[in-house]
Amino acid sequence: MDIFEILLSASFWTAAIRIASPLIFATLGELICERAGVLNLGIEGIMVAGAFAGWMAVYSGTGLWMGVAVAMAVGMLFGLVHSLLTVPFGLSQHVVGLGVTLLATSLTYYAYRLALPEVTSPPKIEAFQPYEVPFLSDIPLIGPALFAQTPLTYLAFILVGVVGLVLYRTPLGLALRAVGENPSAVAAQGLSVTGIRMGAVIVGSGLMAVGGAFLTMSAFDSFFFEMVNGRGWICIALVVFGAWKPGKALLGAVLFAAFDALQIRVQQMPLGADIPYQVFLMMPYFLSILALIVMSRRAEVPAALMVPFNKGER
């Protein structure tokens, strides 16, 4: 099988959409934060915490959707910590974000060892199963890729539309975008810049945690260390790739996932036997950097991104 046959196979695009799903959740979360003027570098740790919290909730006996809710609540809690330190107190968003990542990751590992001290291999749960949409899943190529996925994948795609609708068609979305561009104008209208920014970070962090929960509750059926594996940092790049727009961010997530799915399959080709496997592992990141360079040249960064707001100051 050559590369063109791979690209035209339903199994390849099914895998690409599955790989893209957690990236979509987390990218939307980061996009909401940055649209409000806050860079959230806690995304990597929040995804780890969400992955563990959702899995642990289901392992403890709750339902799958309750596990998703628990993961989101944990992510929102870390978002609250991040927003309190960066918005009203105006601390460095870089330092706080990295601190949240370290805190969330360390607490997760500690909670895992505390809850399962004698476990050598991660216990398994009954994860979400793929659901085939009648008739639509029978469409050649597109059907299995888009309409034979797990419920969380469908939710990820729905949220892209919801976030886009809220951002560009509602007063709330207008206010959120305004605090990322000109917070003084928002304050002059009597709205709370602090409240809007904190709310955006809390909600965005909740979506990041759901992205982590996807890994343990839909892609896999257990939790293991390093499973997030840098996806959070990729999502920050995808926000830039998407020019802070949900639709383009979705395209970027699918593009990166396609590169990732492709490198796995290329390793199994005769050509892959003569090339170190590290080259293939590097390929999706290298290609994504090239795409990021091309797409970000015209991107317009929110004017007030990473700029603290103090009422009364110009």
Secondary structure as GFF3:
##gff-version 3
##sequence-region A 1 314
A	DSSP	alpha_helix	3	7	.	.	.	ID=ss1
A	DSSP	alpha_helix	10	35	.	.	.	ID=ss2
A	DSSP	alpha_helix	43	59	.	.	.	ID=ss3
A	DSSP	alpha_helix	64	86	.	.	.	ID=ss4
A	DSSP	alpha_helix	93	115	.	.	.	ID=ss5
A	DSSP	beta_strand	131	132	.	.	.	ID=ss6
A	DSSP	three_ten_helix	136	138	.	.	.	ID=ss7
A	DSSP	alpha_helix	142	147	.	.	.	ID=ss8
A	DSSP	beta_strand	148	149	.	.	.	ID=ss9
A	DSSP	alpha_helix	151	169	.	.	.	ID=ss10
A	DSSP	alpha_helix	171	181	.	.	.	ID=ss11
A	DSSP	alpha_helix	183	188	.	.	.	ID=ss12
A	DSSP	alpha_helix	193	214	.	.	.	ID=ss13
A	DSSP	pi_helix	215	219	.	.	.	ID=ss14
A	DSSP	alpha_helix	231	241	.	.	.	ID=ss15
A	DSSP	alpha_helix	246	266	.	.	.	ID=ss16
A	DSSP	three_ten_helix	270	274	.	.	.	ID=ss17
A	DSSP	alpha_helix	277	296	.	.	.	ID=ss18
###
